[in-house]
């Protein structure tokens, strides 16, 4: 890790210390399941900001969309009498919703973000397909067109193979874009969009006020607006077959219903460091939707 990252990590630890108005550590019982942290529920699907990667390496800006380059060029020559055209785009992984194919006589297709290439109305095209992982594409036309070219423009996220590099967070089928987080007390299970599973635990939960719910029984109701930080560590094997350790924190804001005392953790975020056994490291930045927890 370079000097700037070490400084950033030190600042992050300082911030964690300042927010700890009330803190509970696992201590000697951290190796066993406990529901003492269940009030601060961080279950849910976390996505990279702006639709980008949730794991980025230190050569990228943490928390950005992570889109590498914009590509355009000729992908096929049209032949009089031919109705079907197909091929494989050179650069991948492809950002969903960014593919546009143009051809003679006003032919035009745009991808719908779900793997379909939709022909523009009146263009003479028939809907086709695009595989965002492999780059394979296929389109049809209703009536043959004269000799010409099919051109494409798209944004590729990249699996690193085109540049001879391997990014932290890369799976066997693509980049890590989402984490599904399942929390049971102090235990965490994190599953990425490639199907890799990481197991871990909360080390501590901190707030910036003294009100807390240290245990479900005879608990004090948190104050609305309380800032919550839950530190964690998780380990697993990525889809690329690499041993990974994740360390960082979840954070959010407590919103308490005055009538039911139900706690909603709003503005939930995930921040951390991705550490591969081979020495590669990266940033983890994810955002999730609010979640309501019964009192």
C-alpha positions in Angstrom: 0.0 0.0 0.0 1.4 3.4 -0.9 2.0 6.3 1.4 -1.2 8.1 0.5 -3.3 5.0 1.3 -1.6 4.5 4.7 -2.4 8.1 5.6 -6.0 7.6 4.4 -6.3 4.5 6.5 -5.0 6.3 9.6 -7.5 9.1 9.1 -10.3 6.5 8.8 -9.2 4.9 12.1 -9.2 8.3 13.7 -12.8 9.0 12.4 -13.9 5.7 13.9 -12.5 6.7 17.3 -14.3 10.0 17.2 -17.7 8.6 16.4 -17.6 6.1 19.3 -19.9 7.7 21.8 -20.9 4.2 22.8 -19.0 1.1 21.7 -19.3 -2.6 22.2 -16.5 -5.0 21.3 -16.7 -8.7 20.8 -13.9 -9.4 23.2 -13.3 -13.0 24.2 -16.8 -13.9 23.0 -16.3 -12.6 19.5 -15.8 -16.2 18.2 -19.4 -17.2 19.1 -22.7 -16.0 17.6 -24.4 -13.2 19.5 -27.5 -11.2 18.7 -26.2 -8.1 20.5 -25.7 -6.3 17.2 -29.1 -7.2 15.7 -30.6 -3.8 16.3 -28.1 -2.3 13.8 -29.3 -4.3 10.8 -27.2 -3.9 7.6 -28.9 -6.6 5.5 -29.4 -5.9 1.9 -27.9 -5.5 -1.6 -25.0 -3.0 -1.9 -24.1 -1.6 -5.3 -21.1 0.4 -6.5 -21.9 4.2 -6.7 -23.3 5.4 -10.1 -23.7 1.8 -11.2 -20.0 1.1 -11.2 -17.9 -1.5 -9.4 -18.2 -2.0 -5.7 -14.5 -3.1 -5.7 -12.0 -0.8 -7.4 -8.2 -1.0 -7.3 -6.0 1.8 -6.2 -5.3 3.0 -9.7 -9.0 3.9 -10.0 -11.0 6.5 -8.0 -12.8 4.7 -5.2 -16.5 4.8 -5.5 -16.7 6.0 -9.1 -18.4 4.2 -11.9 -15.1 2.7 -13.0 -15.9 2.9 -16.7 -12.6 2.6 -18.5 -12.9 3.7 -22.1 -15.3 4.6 -24.8 -14.9 2.5 -28.0 -16.2 2.8 -31.5 -15.4 1.3 -34.8 -16.5 -1.0 -37.7 -17.7 -4.5 -36.6 -19.1 -5.9 -39.9 -19.4 -5.2 -43.6 -22.9 -5.4 -44.9 -23.4 -7.6 -48.0 -26.4 -7.3 -50.4 -28.8 -10.1 -49.7 -27.6 -10.9 -46.2 -30.1 -10.5 -43.3 -28.1 -11.7 -40.3 -24.9 -10.2 -38.8 -23.0 -11.3 -35.7 -19.6 -11.2 -34.1 -17.7 -10.5 -30.9 -16.7 -7.1 -29.6 -13.0 -6.8 -28.8 -13.3 -5.0 -25.5 -15.2 -6.3 -22.4 -16.7 -6.4 -19.8 -19.3 -4.0 -21.5 -21.2 -1.4 -19.5 -25.0 -2.2 -19.7 -27.0 0.3 -21.7 -24.1 1.9 -23.6 -24.1 -0.1 -26.9 -25.3 1.5 -30.1 -25.0 -0.1 -33.6 -25.5 1.9 -36.8 -25.7 0.7 -40.4 -26.7 1.8 -44.0 -30.1 3.1 -44.8 -30.7 4.3 -41.2 -30.2 1.0 -39.4 -29.9 1.5 -35.7 -29.9 -0.7 -32.6 -29.4 0.3 -28.9 -29.1 -2.2 -26.0 -31.8 -2.1 -23.3 -29.5 -2.9 -20.4 -30.8 -6.5 -20.2 -29.0 -8.1 -23.1 -31.3 -7.1 -26.0 -30.4 -4.9 -28.9 -33.6 -3.0 -29.7 -34.0 -1.8 -33.3 -35.0 1.8 -33.7 -38.6 2.2 -35.0 -38.7 2.4 -38.8 -35.0 1.6 -39.2 -35.5 -1.7 -40.9 -33.8 -3.6 -38.1 -35.0 -6.6 -36.1 -34.1 -6.9 -32.4 -30.9 -8.7 -31.6 -28.8 -9.7 -28.6 -25.6 -8.5 -26.8 -23.6 -10.5 -24.1 -22.0 -7.9 -21.8 -19.5 -10.4 -20.5 -18.2 -12.0 -23.7 -19.0 -9.2 -26.1 -20.9 -11.5 -28.5 -23.6 -9.7 -30.5 -26.2 -10.6 -33.2 -28.7 -8.5 -35.2 -31.1 -9.1 -38.1 -32.6 -6.8 -40.7 -36.0 -7.1 -42.4 -34.7 -6.2 -45.9 -31.2 -6.5 -47.2 -29.2 -3.3 -47.5 -26.4 -2.3 -49.9 -22.8 -2.8 -49.3 -21.6 -0.8 -46.4 -20.6 -1.1 -42.7 -22.0 -1.7 -39.3 -20.4 0.5 -36.7 -20.6 0.2 -32.9 -20.0 2.5 -30.0 -20.0 1.4 -26.3 -18.3 1.7 -23.0 -16.3 -1.2 -21.6 -15.6 -1.7 -17.9 -12.9 -4.3 -18.6 -11.6 -7.4 -17.0 -8.0 -6.3 -17.4 -7.1 -8.9 -20.0 -6.8 -6.4 -22.8 -4.0 -4.7 -20.9 -2.3 -7.7 -19.5 -3.2 -6.9 -15.9 -5.4 -8.4 -13.3 -7.5 -6.0 -11.2 -8.3 -6.6 -7.5 -11.9 -7.7 -7.3 -12.0 -9.4 -10.7 -13.9 -12.6 -10.8 -13.8 -15.4 -13.3 -16.8 -14.0 -15.1 -16.3 -10.3 -14.6 -15.9 -7.4 -12.2 -17.5 -7.3 -8.7 -20.4 -4.9 -9.0 -22.6 -5.9 -6.0 -22.5 -7.5 -2.6 -25.6 -9.2 -1.0 -25.1 -8.8 2.8 -26.9 -11.2 5.2 -26.4 -10.4 8.9 -27.3 -12.7 11.7 -26.4 -11.0 15.0 -22.6 -10.4 14.7 -22.1 -12.8 11.9 -22.0 -11.7 8.2 -22.3 -13.5 4.9 -21.4 -11.5 1.8 -22.1 -12.9 -1.7 -20.8 -11.0 -4.7 -22.5 -10.9 -8.2 -20.2 -13.7 -9.4 -21.4 -16.1 -6.7 -18.4 -16.0 -4.5 -19.1 -16.1 -0.7 -17.3 -14.4 2.1 -17.9 -15.1 5.8 -17.1 -12.7 8.6 -18.2 -10.9 11.8 -18.7 -7.5 13.4 -15.8 -6.6 15.7 -17.6 -3.6 17.2 -20.6 -1.3 16.8 -20.3 2.4 17.6 -22.6 5.4 17.8 -22.1 9.1 18.3 -24.6 9.2 21.2 -24.9 7.2 24.4 -28.3 5.7 23.5 -28.1 2.2 22.2 -29.6 -1.3 22.0 -26.7 -3.3 23.4 -29.0 -6.4 23.7 -32.5 -7.0 22.5 -33.8 -7.4 26.1 -34.4 -4.3 28.2 -32.7 -2.3 25.5 -32.6 1.5 25.2 -34.2 2.7 22.0 -31.7 4.6 19.8 -32.3 8.3 19.2 -33.3 9.2 15.7 -30.3 10.7 13.9 -27.8 8.5 15.7 -24.9 7.8 13.5 -24.0 4.1 13.5 -20.7 2.5 12.5 -20.2 -1.3 12.5 -16.7 -2.5 11.9 -16.2 -5.9 10.3 -13.8 -8.4 8.8 -14.8 -11.1 6.2 -12.8 -13.8 4.3 -13.4 -16.0 1.3 -12.3 -17.2 -2.1 -13.2 -14.9 -5.1 -14.6 -16.3 -8.3 -11.1 -15.9 -9.7 -9.9 -18.5 -7.1 -8.0 -15.9 -5.0 -8.1 -15.9 -1.2 -9.5 -12.5 -0.1 -9.8 -10.6 3.2 -12.2 -7.7 3.5 -11.9 -5.3 6.4 -13.9 -2.1 6.9 -17.1 -0.7 8.3 -20.8 -0.3 7.6 -22.4 3.0 8.5 -25.9 4.5 8.6 -28.3 6.7 10.4 -31.0 5.5 12.9 -34.5 6.6 12.2 -36.9 5.5 15.0 -40.7 5.4 14.6 -42.3 7.3 17.6 -45.3 4.9 17.8 -43.8 1.4 17.2 -40.1 2.0 18.1 -39.2 0.3 14.8 -35.7 1.2 13.7 -34.9 2.0 10.1 -31.2 2.2 9.3 -31.1 4.8 6.5 -28.2 6.1 4.3 -26.5 2.7 4.6 -23.0 2.5 3.2 -20.2 0.0 3.1 -16.6 1.1 3.1 -13.5 -1.1 3.3 -10.3 -2.5 1.9 -10.1 -5.6 -0.4 -6.9 -7.5 0.3 -5.9 -10.5 -1.9 -3.4 -13.1 -0.8 -1.2 -12.3 -3.8 -0.7 -8.8 -2.5 -3.2 -6.8 -4.6 -5.4 -4.4 -2.7 -8.4 -2.3 -3.6 -11.2 0.0 -2.2 -14.7 -1.2 -1.3 -17.5 1.4 -1.6 -21.1 0.3 -1.7 -24.5 2.0 -1.2 -27.8 0.3 -0.1 -31.5 1.1 0.3 -33.1 1.7 3.8 -34.2 -1.3 5.8 -36.8 -1.4 8.6 -36.2 -3.6 11.6 -38.9 -4.5 14.2 -38.1 -3.3 17.7 
